[in-house]
Amino acid sequence: MYVLKPIPHSGRDLPRIREFATQHGGEGVRVRPGDLMEVAAENGLALELSDAQGTAAIALLYDFSRDDAVFGEIGTMVVGPDHQGQGLQHFLASVQLIQIAAQDYPFDGGNIFAVVTPGTASEHVLVNKVGFVDWSPGELVTELRSLAGIPFNPEKRNLSAPNGAIKRAAEFLLSLRASAQVYRVPTGDSKVRIEFSWPFDEVVDELADVEK
Ligand SMILES: CC(C)(COP(=O)(O)OP(=O)(O)OC[C@H]1O[C@@H](n2cnc3c(N)ncnc32)[C@H](O)[C@@H]1OP(=O)(O)O)[C@@H](O)C(=O)NCCC(=O)NCCS
């Protein structure tokens, strides 16, 4: 059984997560300046999937906001080599979309984005499974990302989550629910227990329009 929970915002956990990203992220993952990871953890938007052996995967949401303009980037998605092939990126990105909706993070097509390397598993999963679409970053988000030290790279493909992506994520997760707060992985027999401080199942039901 895997457990999925927010990474605590503490001096002890972030270096460990950064180390996991560096070790298993490969070329597709740029390790973010420390303060960006810290903000993600402070916002409860840095997730760690673990089992008895330790970290299995991480998924962070980076905030690039100024005043009323809010942008969130799904980034640093890394599944450890021993845990790949179970559809965990699809699962985790779907959980992130639910989390974004649940935390009243302003969501409107173009606010939630991801940057992928063309021809990779990550591109395939985000486009063909999660439903991300091509997106051209505007001036403000381009400036904010540059100021944060990770400017957009013309060799990468920029994607964003359209409005329908949250419902799609909720329906997908609902199809995987095994019992209260426990979900099957998309491929295989493993299960994931969700340990959030808010009622994840209820939010999934609501976003998937389940009638009570
Ligand atoms: C990307 C990553 C998270 C995916 O892990 P995962 O969730 O275990 O992926 P899975 O093996 O379950 O699924 C990968 C899918 O991509 C497909 N795929 C694999 N390599 C591919 C490639 N080069 N091009 C297109 N599709 C590819 C697989 O066939 C599979 O699709 P399918 O289910 O339709 O057959 C993992 O490979 C990883 O951590 N890589 C290193 C870090 C990284 O690149 N992160 C993304 C940065 S944004």
The ligand as a Tripos MOL2 file, in Angstrom:
@<TRIPOS>MOLECULE
LIG
   48    50     1     0     0
SMALL
NO_CHARGES

@<TRIPOS>ATOM
      1 C1          7.4860   10.6020  -16.6510 C.3       1 LIG1
      2 C2          7.2490    9.6180  -15.5280 C.3       1 LIG1
      3 C3          6.7540   10.3870  -14.3150 C.3       1 LIG1
      4 C4          6.1520    8.6090  -15.9520 C.3       1 LIG1
      5 O1          6.1230    7.5560  -15.0290 O.3       1 LIG1
      6 P1          4.8440    6.5750  -14.8910 P.3       1 LIG1
      7 O2          3.6740    7.3090  -14.4180 O.co2     1 LIG1
      8 O3          5.2890    5.3980  -14.1170 O.co2     1 LIG1
      9 O4          4.6180    6.1980  -16.4020 O.3       1 LIG1
     10 P2          3.9530    4.8680  -17.0040 P.3       1 LIG1
     11 O5          5.0430    3.9430  -17.3950 O.co2     1 LIG1
     12 O6          2.8800    4.3290  -16.1360 O.co2     1 LIG1
     13 O7          3.2600    5.4730  -18.3180 O.3       1 LIG1
     14 C5          4.0540    6.1270  -19.2600 C.3       1 LIG1
     15 C6          3.2890    6.2150  -20.5740 C.3       1 LIG1
     16 O8          4.1210    6.9330  -21.4940 O.3       1 LIG1
     17 C7          4.4350    6.0960  -22.6150 C.3       1 LIG1
     18 N1          5.7940    6.4260  -22.9900 N.ar      1 LIG1
     19 C8          6.9490    6.0050  -22.4540 C.ar      1 LIG1
     20 N2          7.9980    6.5880  -23.0810 N.ar      1 LIG1
     21 C9          7.4740    7.4050  -24.0190 C.ar      1 LIG1
     22 C10         8.0210    8.2720  -24.9890 C.ar      1 LIG1
     23 N3          9.3370    8.4550  -25.0980 N.pl3     1 LIG1
     24 N4          7.1770    8.9680  -25.7980 N.ar      1 LIG1
     25 C11         5.8330    8.8180  -25.6870 C.ar      1 LIG1
     26 N5          5.2460    7.9950  -24.7840 N.ar      1 LIG1
     27 C12         6.0640    7.2970  -23.9670 C.ar      1 LIG1
     28 C13         4.2170    4.6760  -22.1210 C.3       1 LIG1
     29 O9          3.9550    3.7920  -23.1930 O.3       1 LIG1
     30 C14         3.0070    4.8830  -21.2160 C.3       1 LIG1
     31 O10         1.8580    5.1090  -21.9980 O.3       1 LIG1
     32 P3          0.6860    4.0220  -22.1510 P.3       1 LIG1
     33 O11         0.1770    3.7520  -20.7630 O.co2     1 LIG1
     34 O12        -0.3020    4.7350  -23.0260 O.co2     1 LIG1
     35 O13         1.3360    2.8220  -22.7870 O.co2     1 LIG1
     36 C15         8.5340    8.8260  -15.1860 C.3       1 LIG1
     37 O14         9.0070    8.2270  -16.3630 O.3       1 LIG1
     38 C16         9.6250    9.7050  -14.6080 C.2       1 LIG1
     39 O15         9.6290    9.9990  -13.4030 O.2       1 LIG1
     40 N6         10.5830   10.1310  -15.4480 N.am      1 LIG1
     41 C17        11.6910   10.9660  -15.0230 C.3       1 LIG1
     42 C18        11.2480   12.3470  -14.6280 C.3       1 LIG1
     43 C19        10.4660   13.0920  -15.6820 C.2       1 LIG1
     44 O16        10.8210   13.1250  -16.8470 O.2       1 LIG1
     45 N7          9.3770   13.7250  -15.2200 N.am      1 LIG1
     46 C20         8.5170   14.5310  -16.0430 C.3       1 LIG1
     47 C21         8.9870   15.9290  -15.9940 C.3       1 LIG1
     48 S1          7.6680   17.0260  -16.3780 S.3       1 LIG1
@<TRIPOS>BOND
     1     1     2 1
     2     2     3 1
     3     2     4 1
     4     2    36 1
     5     4     5 1
     6     5     6 1
     7     6     7 2
     8     6     8 1
     9     6     9 1
    10     9    10 1
    11    10    11 2
    12    10    12 1
    13    10    13 1
    14    13    14 1
    15    14    15 1
    16    15    16 1
    17    15    30 1
    18    16    17 1
    19    17    18 1
    20    17    28 1
    21    18    19 ar
    22    18    27 ar
    23    19    20 ar
    24    20    21 ar
    25    21    22 ar
    26    21    27 ar
    27    22    23 1
    28    22    24 ar
    29    24    25 ar
    30    25    26 ar
    31    26    27 ar
    32    28    29 1
    33    28    30 1
    34    30    31 1
    35    31    32 1
    36    32    33 2
    37    32    34 1
    38    32    35 1
    39    36    37 1
    40    36    38 1
    41    38    39 2
    42    38    40 1
    43    40    41 1
    44    41    42 1
    45    42    43 1
    46    43    44 2
    47    43    45 1
    48    45    46 1
    49    46    47 1
    50    47    48 1
@<TRIPOS>SUBSTRUCTURE
     1 LIG1         1 GROUP 0 **** ****
